[in-house]
Amino acid sequence: MNLEQIKKAIEEGKKVYWGNRAYEVIKDSVGQYLVYCSLNEYCFGLTHVDGVTLSERESSFFVMAH
C-alpha cells in the first residue's frame, strides 16, 4: 500500500497494519499517522520527516478484512 492508500483506508475506518497485527497504523488526536506496537506501546512515524516517504516498504502494509 502506498501512503495515500493507507491514509484513505484509515479515514474509511479500516485497520491498517505493518508487518503483522502487532503493528497498527493509527491517526492520533493531532492528525499524525503513526505505527503503534501493541506489544510495548511504542510508536514511530509512518513517514520520514519529509512527510511523504514511508518509513517502511509499501509491500509491508496491509488491511485486515473484517
PDB file of N, CA, C and O in Angstrom:
ATOM      1  N   MET A   1       0.847  -1.178   0.000  1.00  0.00           N
ATOM      2  CA  MET A   1       0.000   0.000   0.000  1.00  0.00           C
ATOM      3  C   MET A   1       0.890   1.237   0.000  1.00  0.00           C
ATOM      4  O   MET A   1       1.914   1.279   0.682  1.00  0.00           O
ATOM      5  N   ASN A   2       0.490   2.238  -0.769  1.00  0.00           N
ATOM      6  CA  ASN A   2       1.238   3.487  -0.738  1.00  0.00           C
ATOM      7  C   ASN A   2       0.631   4.419   0.313  1.00  0.00           C
ATOM      8  O   ASN A   2      -0.385   4.088   0.925  1.00  0.00           O
ATOM      9  N   LEU A   3       1.240   5.558   0.519  1.00  0.00           N
ATOM     10  CA  LEU A   3       0.824   6.481   1.573  1.00  0.00           C
ATOM     11  C   LEU A   3      -0.627   6.907   1.427  1.00  0.00           C
ATOM     12  O   LEU A   3      -1.366   6.920   2.412  1.00  0.00           O
ATOM     13  N   GLU A   4      -1.043   7.252   0.235  1.00  0.00           N
ATOM     14  CA  GLU A   4      -2.425   7.693   0.026  1.00  0.00           C
ATOM     15  C   GLU A   4      -3.423   6.568   0.287  1.00  0.00           C
ATOM     16  O   GLU A   4      -4.489   6.806   0.855  1.00  0.00           O
ATOM     17  N   GLN A   5      -3.089   5.359  -0.120  1.00  0.00           N
ATOM     18  CA  GLN A   5      -3.966   4.212   0.134  1.00  0.00           C
ATOM     19  C   GLN A   5      -4.100   3.950   1.639  1.00  0.00           C
ATOM     20  O   GLN A   5      -5.188   3.643   2.126  1.00  0.00           O
ATOM     21  N   ILE A   6      -3.002   4.073   2.360  1.00  0.00           N
ATOM     22  CA  ILE A   6      -3.025   3.875   3.812  1.00  0.00           C
ATOM     23  C   ILE A   6      -3.908   4.923   4.475  1.00  0.00           C
ATOM     24  O   ILE A   6      -4.768   4.589   5.290  1.00  0.00           O
ATOM     25  N   LYS A   7      -3.695   6.190   4.128  1.00  0.00           N
ATOM     26  CA  LYS A   7      -4.492   7.275   4.718  1.00  0.00           C
ATOM     27  C   LYS A   7      -5.978   7.105   4.394  1.00  0.00           C
ATOM     28  O   LYS A   7      -6.830   7.294   5.262  1.00  0.00           O
ATOM     29  N   LYS A   8      -6.281   6.754   3.162  1.00  0.00           N
ATOM     30  CA  LYS A   8      -7.678   6.580   2.761  1.00  0.00           C
ATOM     31  C   LYS A   8      -8.331   5.444   3.546  1.00  0.00           C
ATOM     32  O   LYS A   8      -9.456   5.585   4.027  1.00  0.00           O
ATOM     33  N   ALA A   9      -7.637   4.337   3.672  1.00  0.00           N
ATOM     34  CA  ALA A   9      -8.178   3.194   4.409  1.00  0.00           C
ATOM     35  C   ALA A   9      -8.464   3.577   5.859  1.00  0.00           C
ATOM     36  O   ALA A   9      -9.506   3.207   6.399  1.00  0.00           O
ATOM     37  N   ILE A  10      -7.564   4.304   6.489  1.00  0.00           N
ATOM     38  CA  ILE A  10      -7.775   4.718   7.874  1.00  0.00           C
ATOM     39  C   ILE A  10      -8.958   5.672   7.973  1.00  0.00           C
ATOM     40  O   ILE A  10      -9.770   5.561   8.891  1.00  0.00           O
ATOM     41  N   GLU A  11      -9.060   6.602   7.041  1.00  0.00           N
ATOM     42  CA  GLU A  11     -10.195   7.534   7.043  1.00  0.00           C
ATOM     43  C   GLU A  11     -11.518   6.798   6.852  1.00  0.00           C
ATOM     44  O   GLU A  11     -12.558   7.255   7.327  1.00  0.00           O
ATOM     45  N   GLU A  12     -11.483   5.667   6.163  1.00  0.00           N
ATOM     46  CA  GLU A  12     -12.681   4.848   5.945  1.00  0.00           C
ATOM     47  C   GLU A  12     -12.966   3.922   7.127  1.00  0.00           C
ATOM     48  O   GLU A  12     -13.919   3.143   7.094  1.00  0.00           O
ATOM     49  N   GLY A  13     -12.138   4.009   8.173  1.00  0.00           N
ATOM     50  CA  GLY A  13     -12.350   3.204   9.366  1.00  0.00           C
ATOM     51  C   GLY A  13     -11.769   1.802   9.306  1.00  0.00           C
ATOM     52  O   GLY A  13     -12.066   0.967  10.161  1.00  0.00           O
ATOM     53  N   LYS A  14     -10.946   1.539   8.303  1.00  0.00           N
ATOM     54  CA  LYS A  14     -10.326   0.222   8.179  1.00  0.00           C
ATOM     55  C   LYS A  14      -9.071   0.162   9.042  1.00  0.00           C
ATOM     56  O   LYS A  14      -8.456   1.189   9.330  1.00  0.00           O
ATOM     57  N   LYS A  15      -8.702  -1.030   9.448  1.00  0.00           N
ATOM     58  CA  LYS A  15      -7.485  -1.232  10.228  1.00  0.00           C
ATOM     59  C   LYS A  15      -6.351  -1.579   9.278  1.00  0.00           C
ATOM     60  O   LYS A  15      -6.436  -2.535   8.508  1.00  0.00           O
ATOM     61  N   VAL A  16      -5.284  -0.784   9.347  1.00  0.00           N
ATOM     62  CA  VAL A  16      -4.105  -0.978   8.505  1.00  0.00           C
ATOM     63  C   VAL A  16      -2.963  -1.409   9.416  1.00  0.00           C
ATOM     64  O   VAL A  16      -2.764  -0.853  10.496  1.00  0.00           O
ATOM     65  N   TYR A  17      -2.217  -2.411   8.958  1.00  0.00           N
ATOM     66  CA  TYR A  17      -1.111  -2.944   9.746  1.00  0.00           C
ATOM     67  C   TYR A  17       0.178  -2.924   8.943  1.00  0.00           C
ATOM     68  O   TYR A  17       0.172  -2.858   7.713  1.00  0.00           O
ATOM     69  N   TRP A  18       1.283  -2.982   9.674  1.00  0.00           N
ATOM     70  CA  TRP A  18       2.605  -3.084   9.063  1.00  0.00           C
ATOM     71  C   TRP A  18       3.252  -4.372   9.559  1.00  0.00           C
ATOM     72  O   TRP A  18       3.416  -4.556  10.765  1.00  0.00           O
ATOM     73  N   GLY A  19       3.613  -5.243   8.666  1.00  0.00           N
ATOM     74  CA  GLY A  19       4.330  -6.458   9.015  1.00  0.00           C
ATOM     75  C   GLY A  19       3.467  -7.552   9.612  1.00  0.00           C
ATOM     76  O   GLY A  19       3.388  -8.655   9.071  1.00  0.00           O
ATOM     77  N   ASN A  20       2.816  -7.246  10.732  1.00  0.00           N
ATOM     78  CA  ASN A  20       1.904  -8.192  11.368  1.00  0.00           C
ATOM     79  C   ASN A  20       0.905  -7.399  12.212  1.00  0.00           C
ATOM     80  O   ASN A  20       1.010  -6.177  12.311  1.00  0.00           O
ATOM     81  N   ARG A  21      -0.050  -8.081  12.812  1.00  0.00           N
ATOM     82  CA  ARG A  21      -1.131  -7.375  13.506  1.00  0.00           C
ATOM     83  C   ARG A  21      -0.703  -6.714  14.810  1.00  0.00           C
ATOM     84  O   ARG A  21      -1.514  -6.027  15.431  1.00  0.00           O
ATOM     85  N   ALA A  22       0.516  -6.890  15.240  1.00  0.00           N
ATOM     86  CA  ALA A  22       1.011  -6.198  16.429  1.00  0.00           C
ATOM     87  C   ALA A  22       1.315  -4.736  16.125  1.00  0.00           C
ATOM     88  O   ALA A  22       1.409  -3.921  17.043  1.00  0.00           O
ATOM     89  N   TYR A  23       1.469  -4.392  14.836  1.00  0.00           N
ATOM     90  CA  TYR A  23       1.828  -3.036  14.423  1.00  0.00           C
ATOM     91  C   TYR A  23       0.699  -2.419  13.620  1.00  0.00           C
ATOM     92  O   TYR A  23       0.554  -2.689  12.428  1.00  0.00           O
ATOM     93  N   GLU A  24      -0.100  -1.589  14.275  1.00  0.00           N
ATOM     94  CA  GLU A  24      -1.237  -0.958  13.619  1.00  0.00           C
ATOM     95  C   GLU A  24      -0.919   0.494  13.268  1.00  0.00           C
ATOM     96  O   GLU A  24      -0.326   1.220  14.066  1.00  0.00           O
ATOM     97  N   VAL A  25      -1.313   0.902  12.082  1.00  0.00           N
ATOM     98  CA  VAL A  25      -1.168   2.297  11.689  1.00  0.00           C
ATOM     99  C   VAL A  25      -2.366   3.051  12.261  1.00  0.00           C
ATOM    100  O   VAL A  25      -3.517   2.667  12.051  1.00  0.00           O
ATOM    101  N   ILE A  26      -2.075   4.125  12.982  1.00  0.00           N
ATOM    102  CA  ILE A  26      -3.127   4.924  13.610  1.00  0.00           C
ATOM    103  C   ILE A  26      -2.983   6.388  13.221  1.00  0.00           C
ATOM    104  O   ILE A  26      -1.931   6.822  12.752  1.00  0.00           O
ATOM    105  N   LYS A  27      -4.048   7.133  13.422  1.00  0.00           N
ATOM    106  CA  LYS A  27      -4.010   8.587  13.281  1.00  0.00           C
ATOM    107  C   LYS A  27      -4.298   9.137  14.672  1.00  0.00           C
ATOM    108  O   LYS A  27      -5.351   8.862  15.247  1.00  0.00           O
ATOM    109  N   ASP A  28      -3.360   9.918  15.216  1.00  0.00           N
ATOM    110  CA  ASP A  28      -3.538  10.399  16.580  1.00  0.00           C
ATOM    111  C   ASP A  28      -4.424  11.642  16.635  1.00  0.00           C
ATOM    112  O   ASP A  28      -4.925  12.102  15.609  1.00  0.00           O
ATOM    113  N   SER A  29      -4.608  12.171  17.818  1.00  0.00           N
ATOM    114  CA  SER A  29      -5.533  13.290  18.032  1.00  0.00           C
ATOM    115  C   SER A  29      -5.086  14.597  17.382  1.00  0.00           C
ATOM    116  O   SER A  29      -5.891  15.519  17.247  1.00  0.00           O
ATOM    117  N   VAL A  30      -3.822  14.695  16.980  1.00  0.00           N
ATOM    118  CA  VAL A  30      -3.355  15.906  16.297  1.00  0.00           C
ATOM    119  C   VAL A  30      -3.152  15.678  14.801  1.00  0.00           C
ATOM    120  O   VAL A  30      -2.616  16.542  14.106  1.00  0.00           O
ATOM    121  N   GLY A  31      -3.582  14.509  14.302  1.00  0.00           N
ATOM    122  CA  GLY A  31      -3.541  14.249  12.868  1.00  0.00           C
ATOM    123  C   GLY A  31      -2.292  13.565  12.349  1.00  0.00           C
ATOM    124  O   GLY A  31      -2.119  13.431  11.138  1.00  0.00           O
ATOM    125  N   GLN A  32      -1.418  13.129  13.249  1.00  0.00           N
ATOM    126  CA  GLN A  32      -0.213  12.423  12.819  1.00  0.00           C
ATOM    127  C   GLN A  32      -0.528  10.956  12.552  1.00  0.00           C
ATOM    128  O   GLN A  32      -1.304  10.337  13.279  1.00  0.00           O
ATOM    129  N   TYR A  33       0.074  10.410  11.512  1.00  0.00           N
ATOM    130  CA  TYR A  33      -0.056   8.984  11.222  1.00  0.00           C
ATOM    131  C   TYR A  33       1.152   8.279  11.829  1.00  0.00           C
ATOM    132  O   TYR A  33       2.300   8.619  11.541  1.00  0.00           O
ATOM    133  N   LEU A  34       0.872   7.289  12.677  1.00  0.00           N
ATOM    134  CA  LEU A  34       1.912   6.585  13.412  1.00  0.00           C
ATOM    135  C   LEU A  34       1.730   5.082  13.275  1.00  0.00           C
ATOM    136  O   LEU A  34       0.631   4.598  13.005  1.00  0.00           O
ATOM    137  N   VAL A  35       2.811   4.358  13.463  1.00  0.00           N
ATOM    138  CA  VAL A  35       2.739   2.908  13.566  1.00  0.00           C
ATOM    139  C   VAL A  35       2.846   2.598  15.054  1.00  0.00           C
ATOM    140  O   VAL A  35       3.846   2.924  15.693  1.00  0.00           O
ATOM    141  N   TYR A  36       1.814   1.971  15.598  1.00  0.00           N
ATOM    142  CA  TYR A  36       1.713   1.676  17.029  1.00  0.00           C
ATOM    143  C   TYR A  36       1.911   0.192  17.273  1.00  0.00           C
ATOM    144  O   TYR A  36       1.240  -0.642  16.666  1.00  0.00           O
ATOM    145  N   CYS A  37       2.838  -0.134  18.166  1.00  0.00           N
ATOM    146  CA  CYS A  37       3.091  -1.529  18.521  1.00  0.00           C
ATOM    147  C   CYS A  37       2.309  -1.860  19.785  1.00  0.00           C
ATOM    148  O   CYS A  37       2.533  -1.260  20.836  1.00  0.00           O
ATOM    149  N   SER A  38       1.392  -2.814  19.680  1.00  0.00           N
ATOM    150  CA  SER A  38       0.575  -3.196  20.828  1.00  0.00           C
ATOM    151  C   SER A  38       1.351  -4.023  21.860  1.00  0.00           C
ATOM    152  O   SER A  38       0.882  -4.198  22.984  1.00  0.00           O
ATOM    153  N   LEU A  39       2.506  -4.523  21.496  1.00  0.00           N
ATOM    154  CA  LEU A  39       3.297  -5.347  22.416  1.00  0.00           C
ATOM    155  C   LEU A  39       4.025  -4.521  23.470  1.00  0.00           C
ATOM    156  O   LEU A  39       4.163  -4.950  24.616  1.00  0.00           O
ATOM    157  N   ASN A  40       4.491  -3.333  23.079  1.00  0.00           N
ATOM    158  CA  ASN A  40       5.249  -2.500  24.015  1.00  0.00           C
ATOM    159  C   ASN A  40       4.788  -1.036  24.042  1.00  0.00           C
ATOM    160  O   ASN A  40       5.407  -0.199  24.699  1.00  0.00           O
ATOM    161  N   GLU A  41       3.707  -0.736  23.331  1.00  0.00           N
ATOM    162  CA  GLU A  41       3.117   0.606  23.262  1.00  0.00           C
ATOM    163  C   GLU A  41       4.055   1.655  22.666  1.00  0.00           C
ATOM    164  O   GLU A  41       3.924   2.846  22.949  1.00  0.00           O
ATOM    165  N   TYR A  42       4.997   1.208  21.844  1.00  0.00           N
ATOM    166  CA  TYR A  42       5.925   2.108  21.157  1.00  0.00           C
ATOM    167  C   TYR A  42       5.292   2.574  19.856  1.00  0.00           C
ATOM    168  O   TYR A  42       4.604   1.809  19.180  1.00  0.00           O
ATOM    169  N   CYS A  43       5.531   3.841  19.509  1.00  0.00           N
ATOM    170  CA  CYS A  43       5.049   4.400  18.236  1.00  0.00           C
ATOM    171  C   CYS A  43       6.215   4.982  17.460  1.00  0.00           C
ATOM    172  O   CYS A  43       7.182   5.479  18.036  1.00  0.00           O
ATOM    173  N   PHE A  44       6.104   4.910  16.138  1.00  0.00           N
ATOM    174  CA  PHE A  44       7.034   5.637  15.276  1.00  0.00           C
ATOM    175  C   PHE A  44       6.263   6.180  14.093  1.00  0.00           C
ATOM    176  O   PHE A  44       5.199   5.667  13.748  1.00  0.00           O
ATOM    177  N   GLY A  45       6.793   7.208  13.477  1.00  0.00           N
ATOM    178  CA  GLY A  45       6.119   7.881  12.381  1.00  0.00           C
ATOM    179  C   GLY A  45       5.933   6.993  11.169  1.00  0.00           C
ATOM    180  O   GLY A  45       6.802   6.193  10.826  1.00  0.00           O
ATOM    181  N   LEU A  46       4.789   7.145  10.528  1.00  0.00           N
ATOM    182  CA  LEU A  46       4.509   6.403   9.298  1.00  0.00           C
ATOM    183  C   LEU A  46       5.449   6.823   8.178  1.00  0.00           C
ATOM    184  O   LEU A  46       5.804   6.013   7.322  1.00  0.00           O
ATOM    185  N   THR A  47       5.850   8.086   8.184  1.00  0.00           N
ATOM    186  CA  THR A  47       6.742   8.607   7.143  1.00  0.00           C
ATOM    187  C   THR A  47       8.007   9.183   7.762  1.00  0.00           C
ATOM    188  O   THR A  47       8.097   9.404   8.969  1.00  0.00           O
ATOM    189  N   HIS A  48       8.973   9.415   6.894  1.00  0.00           N
ATOM    190  CA  HIS A  48      10.175  10.138   7.308  1.00  0.00           C
ATOM    191  C   HIS A  48       9.788  11.595   7.559  1.00  0.00           C
ATOM    192  O   HIS A  48       8.627  11.965   7.385  1.00  0.00           O
ATOM    193  N   VAL A  49      10.725  12.403   7.957  1.00  0.00           N
ATOM    194  CA  VAL A  49      10.468  13.805   8.281  1.00  0.00           C
ATOM    195  C   VAL A  49       9.859  14.569   7.106  1.00  0.00           C
ATOM    196  O   VAL A  49       9.148  15.552   7.317  1.00  0.00           O
ATOM    197  N   ASP A  50      10.124  14.136   5.876  1.00  0.00           N
ATOM    198  CA  ASP A  50       9.575  14.832   4.706  1.00  0.00           C
ATOM    199  C   ASP A  50       8.056  14.704   4.592  1.00  0.00           C
ATOM    200  O   ASP A  50       7.430  15.425   3.814  1.00  0.00           O
ATOM    201  N   GLY A  51       7.456  13.782   5.371  1.00  0.00           N
ATOM    202  CA  GLY A  51       6.008  13.607   5.346  1.00  0.00           C
ATOM    203  C   GLY A  51       5.479  12.892   4.120  1.00  0.00           C
ATOM    204  O   GLY A  51       4.266  12.792   3.937  1.00  0.00           O
ATOM    205  N   VAL A  52       6.369  12.394   3.279  1.00  0.00           N
ATOM    206  CA  VAL A  52       5.976  11.750   2.028  1.00  0.00           C
ATOM    207  C   VAL A  52       6.522  10.328   1.914  1.00  0.00           C
ATOM    208  O   VAL A  52       5.811   9.421   1.481  1.00  0.00           O
ATOM    209  N   THR A  53       7.759  10.135   2.293  1.00  0.00           N
ATOM    210  CA  THR A  53       8.424   8.850   2.146  1.00  0.00           C
ATOM    211  C   THR A  53       8.056   7.941   3.315  1.00  0.00           C
ATOM    212  O   THR A  53       8.307   8.275   4.473  1.00  0.00           O
ATOM    213  N   LEU A  54       7.458   6.788   3.004  1.00  0.00           N
ATOM    214  CA  LEU A  54       7.089   5.833   4.050  1.00  0.00           C
ATOM    215  C   LEU A  54       8.331   5.368   4.801  1.00  0.00           C
ATOM    216  O   LEU A  54       9.404   5.212   4.219  1.00  0.00           O
ATOM    217  N   SER A  55       8.166   5.150   6.097  1.00  0.00           N
ATOM    218  CA  SER A  55       9.286   4.693   6.913  1.00  0.00           C
ATOM    219  C   SER A  55       9.593   3.211   6.686  1.00  0.00           C
ATOM    220  O   SER A  55      10.662   2.730   7.062  1.00  0.00           O
ATOM    221  N   GLU A  56       8.660   2.496   6.076  1.00  0.00           N
ATOM    222  CA  GLU A  56       8.836   1.078   5.768  1.00  0.00           C
ATOM    223  C   GLU A  56       8.387   0.811   4.329  1.00  0.00           C
ATOM    224  O   GLU A  56       7.784   1.674   3.692  1.00  0.00           O
ATOM    225  N   ARG A  57       8.685  -0.393   3.821  1.00  0.00           N
ATOM    226  CA  ARG A  57       8.328  -0.744   2.437  1.00  0.00           C
ATOM    227  C   ARG A  57       6.813  -0.768   2.240  1.00  0.00           C
ATOM    228  O   ARG A  57       6.078  -1.241   3.107  1.00  0.00           O
ATOM    229  N   GLU A  58       6.350  -0.259   1.106  1.00  0.00           N
ATOM    230  CA  GLU A  58       4.922  -0.269   0.774  1.00  0.00           C
ATOM    231  C   GLU A  58       4.337  -1.668   0.859  1.00  0.00           C
ATOM    232  O   GLU A  58       3.208  -1.847   1.315  1.00  0.00           O
ATOM    233  N   SER A  59       5.092  -2.648   0.428  1.00  0.00           N
ATOM    234  CA  SER A  59       4.597  -4.024   0.386  1.00  0.00           C
ATOM    235  C   SER A  59       4.379  -4.631   1.777  1.00  0.00           C
ATOM    236  O   SER A  59       3.777  -5.698   1.893  1.00  0.00           O
ATOM    237  N   SER A  60       4.857  -3.968   2.822  1.00  0.00           N
ATOM    238  CA  SER A  60       4.717  -4.479   4.188  1.00  0.00           C
ATOM    239  C   SER A  60       3.415  -4.066   4.861  1.00  0.00           C
ATOM    240  O   SER A  60       3.098  -4.568   5.939  1.00  0.00           O
ATOM    241  N   PHE A  61       2.655  -3.164   4.250  1.00  0.00           N
ATOM    242  CA  PHE A  61       1.405  -2.673   4.827  1.00  0.00           C
ATOM    243  C   PHE A  61       0.219  -3.448   4.257  1.00  0.00           C
ATOM    244  O   PHE A  61       0.204  -3.806   3.079  1.00  0.00           O
ATOM    245  N   PHE A  62      -0.769  -3.698   5.107  1.00  0.00           N
ATOM    246  CA  PHE A  62      -1.951  -4.420   4.649  1.00  0.00           C
ATOM    247  C   PHE A  62      -3.166  -4.048   5.473  1.00  0.00           C
ATOM    248  O   PHE A  62      -3.051  -3.549   6.593  1.00  0.00           O
ATOM    249  N   VAL A  63      -4.333  -4.298   4.900  1.00  0.00           N
ATOM    250  CA  VAL A  63      -5.604  -4.073   5.578  1.00  0.00           C
ATOM    251  C   VAL A  63      -6.179  -5.432   5.922  1.00  0.00           C
ATOM    252  O   VAL A  63      -6.161  -6.348   5.100  1.00  0.00           O
ATOM    253  N   MET A  64      -6.687  -5.560   7.130  1.00  0.00           N
ATOM    254  CA  MET A  64      -7.341  -6.806   7.540  1.00  0.00           C
ATOM    255  C   MET A  64      -8.788  -6.761   7.101  1.00  0.00           C
ATOM    256  O   MET A  64      -9.495  -5.785   7.352  1.00  0.00           O
ATOM    257  N   ALA A  65      -9.221  -7.812   6.449  1.00  0.00           N
ATOM    258  CA  ALA A  65     -10.617  -7.925   6.052  1.00  0.00           C
ATOM    259  C   ALA A  65     -11.443  -8.245   7.288  1.00  0.00           C
ATOM    260  O   ALA A  65     -11.016  -9.015   8.148  1.00  0.00           O
ATOM    261  N   HIS A  66     -12.625  -7.649   7.373  1.00  0.00           N
ATOM    262  CA  HIS A  66     -13.487  -7.884   8.542  1.00  0.00           C
ATOM    263  C   HIS A  66     -14.439  -9.013   8.258  1.00  0.00           C
ATOM    264  O   HIS A  66     -15.249  -9.368   9.114  1.00  0.00           O
TER     265      HIS A  66
END
